[in-house]
C-alpha cells in the first residue's frame, strides 16, 4: 500500500506531495516548493 501526503507551502502556495511505500518505507517528494516550511513539516512527521 502507498500513502500520499500533500503539503501546501511557499509564497505561491505550491502543492508538494510525499509518497511513501508502507512495505519498504521508501519515500519520494514530488513537485517541491523549495521552502523551509516544507522541511519543518517533513521533520514533524
TIVO-2410 file (N, C-alpha, C; in nm, 3 decimals):
# residues 45
REC num residu      c1      c2      c3 atome chaine
REC   1      X   0.085  -0.118   0.000     N      A
REC   1      X   0.000   0.000   0.000    CA      A
REC   1      X   0.089   0.124   0.000     C      A
REC   2      X   0.041   0.229  -0.062     N      A
REC   2      X   0.116   0.354  -0.073    CA      A
REC   2      X   0.037   0.466  -0.006     C      A
REC   3      X   0.108   0.545   0.076     N      A
REC   3      X   0.049   0.664   0.137    CA      A
REC   3      X   0.087   0.786   0.056     C      A
REC   4      X  -0.005   0.879   0.038     N      A
REC   4      X   0.022   1.005  -0.029    CA      A
REC   4      X  -0.018   1.118   0.064     C      A
REC   5      X   0.079   1.205   0.097     N      A
REC   5      X   0.052   1.323   0.179    CA      A
REC   5      X   0.074   1.445   0.094     C      A
REC   6      X  -0.011   1.546   0.111     N      A
REC   6      X   0.001   1.670   0.035    CA      A
REC   6      X   0.027   1.785   0.132     C      A
REC   7      X   0.128   1.867   0.100     N      A
REC   7      X   0.161   1.986   0.176    CA      A
REC   7      X   0.149   2.106   0.083     C      A
REC   8      X   0.091   2.214   0.131     N      A
REC   8      X   0.085   2.338   0.054    CA      A
REC   8      X   0.182   2.436   0.119     C      A
REC   9      X   0.286   2.474   0.044     N      A
REC   9      X   0.394   2.554   0.103    CA      A
REC   9      X   0.436   2.668   0.011     C      A
REC  10      X   0.507   2.763   0.070     N      A
REC  10      X   0.570   2.870  -0.006    CA      A
REC  10      X   0.478   2.987  -0.035     C      A
REC  11      X   0.540   3.092  -0.085     N      A
REC  11      X   0.469   3.216  -0.116    CA      A
REC  11      X   0.362   3.197  -0.224     C      A
REC  12      X   0.388   3.101  -0.314     N      A
REC  12      X   0.293   3.075  -0.423    CA      A
REC  12      X   0.198   2.961  -0.391     C      A
REC  13      X   0.201   2.911  -0.264     N      A
REC  13      X   0.113   2.803  -0.220    CA      A
REC  13      X   0.119   2.683  -0.314     C      A
REC  14      X   0.240   2.631  -0.333     N      A
REC  14      X   0.265   2.517  -0.420    CA      A
REC  14      X   0.227   2.388  -0.348     C      A
REC  15      X   0.157   2.299  -0.415     N      A
REC  15      X   0.127   2.168  -0.358    CA      A
REC  15      X   0.246   2.076  -0.379     C      A
REC  16      X   0.294   2.018  -0.270     N      A
REC  16      X   0.406   1.925  -0.271    CA      A
REC  16      X   0.355   1.793  -0.217     C      A
REC  17      X   0.396   1.682  -0.280     N      A
REC  17      X   0.346   1.551  -0.241    CA      A
REC  17      X   0.458   1.463  -0.188     C      A
REC  18      X   0.431   1.394  -0.077     N      A
REC  18      X   0.521   1.293  -0.022    CA      A
REC  18      X   0.453   1.159  -0.044     C      A
REC  19      X   0.520   1.071  -0.117     N      A
REC  19      X   0.467   0.939  -0.145    CA      A
REC  19      X   0.553   0.838  -0.070     C      A
REC  20      X   0.488   0.749   0.007     N      A
REC  20      X   0.561   0.653   0.090    CA      A
REC  20      X   0.507   0.512   0.068     C      A
REC  21      X   0.598   0.420   0.043     N      A
REC  21      X   0.565   0.279   0.033    CA      A
REC  21      X   0.565   0.222   0.174     C      A
REC  22      X   0.450   0.178   0.222     N      A
REC  22      X   0.439   0.128   0.359    CA      A
REC  22      X   0.523   0.003   0.382     C      A
REC  23      X   0.538  -0.080   0.282     N      A
REC  23      X   0.612  -0.206   0.298    CA      A
REC  23      X   0.762  -0.184   0.314     C      A
REC  24      X   0.817  -0.088   0.238     N      A
REC  24      X   0.963  -0.069   0.241    CA      A
REC  24      X   1.006   0.056   0.315     C      A
REC  25      X   0.914   0.151   0.331     N      A
REC  25      X   0.949   0.279   0.394    CA      A
REC  25      X   1.012   0.377   0.296     C      A
REC  26      X   1.028   0.337   0.171     N      A
REC  26      X   1.086   0.425   0.070    CA      A
REC  26      X   0.992   0.542   0.044     C      A
REC  27      X   1.050   0.661   0.026     N      A
REC  27      X   0.971   0.782   0.005    CA      A
REC  27      X   1.022   0.861  -0.115     C      A
REC  28      X   0.933   0.940  -0.171     N      A
REC  28      X   0.969   1.033  -0.277    CA      A
REC  28      X   0.891   1.163  -0.255     C      A
REC  29      X   0.957   1.274  -0.285     N      A
REC  29      X   0.892   1.405  -0.279    CA      A
REC  29      X   0.874   1.453  -0.422     C      A
REC  30      X   0.751   1.495  -0.454     N      A
REC  30      X   0.719   1.537  -0.591    CA      A
REC  30      X   0.673   1.681  -0.591     C      A
REC  31      X   0.727   1.758  -0.686     N      A
REC  31      X   0.688   1.897  -0.707    CA      A
REC  31      X   0.716   1.984  -0.584     C      A
REC  32      X   0.841   1.984  -0.542     N      A
REC  32      X   0.877   2.057  -0.421    CA      A
REC  32      X   0.860   2.207  -0.436     C      A
REC  33      X   0.821   2.270  -0.327     N      A
REC  33      X   0.803   2.414  -0.323    CA      A
REC  33      X   0.927   2.487  -0.276     C      A
REC  34      X   1.035   2.413  -0.246     N      A
REC  34      X   1.162   2.472  -0.202    CA      A
REC  34      X   1.144   2.577  -0.094     C      A
REC  35      X   1.102   2.533   0.023     N      A
REC  35      X   1.086   2.629   0.131    CA      A
REC  35      X   1.122   2.564   0.264     C      A
REC  36      X   1.158   2.647   0.360     N      A
REC  36      X   1.187   2.597   0.495    CA      A
REC  36      X   1.062   2.539   0.557     C      A
REC  37      X   0.947   2.590   0.516     N      A
REC  37      X   0.819   2.540   0.567    CA      A
REC  37      X   0.803   2.391   0.536     C      A
REC  38      X   0.842   2.347   0.416     N      A
REC  38      X   0.834   2.206   0.378    CA      A
REC  38      X   0.925   2.123   0.466     C      A
REC  39      X   1.046   2.169   0.488     N      A
REC  39      X   1.142   2.098   0.573    CA      A
REC  39      X   1.084   2.081   0.713     C      A
REC  40      X   1.025   2.184   0.767     N      A
REC  40      X   0.966   2.177   0.901    CA      A
REC  40      X   0.851   2.077   0.906     C      A
REC  41      X   0.768   2.075   0.804     N      A
REC  41      X   0.655   1.982   0.802    CA      A
REC  41      X   0.704   1.837   0.791     C      A
REC  42      X   0.807   1.813   0.711     N      A
REC  42      X   0.860   1.677   0.698    CA      A
REC  42      X   0.927   1.632   0.827     C      A
REC  43      X   0.995   1.722   0.896     N      A
REC  43      X   1.060   1.686   1.022    CA      A
REC  43      X   0.956   1.653   1.129     C      A
REC  44      X   0.839   1.711   1.120     N      A
REC  44      X   0.734   1.687   1.219    CA      A
REC  44      X   0.667   1.550   1.204     C      A
REC  45      X   0.690   1.482   1.092     N      A
REC  45      X   0.627   1.351   1.070    CA      A
REC  45      X   0.684   1.245   1.160     C      A
***
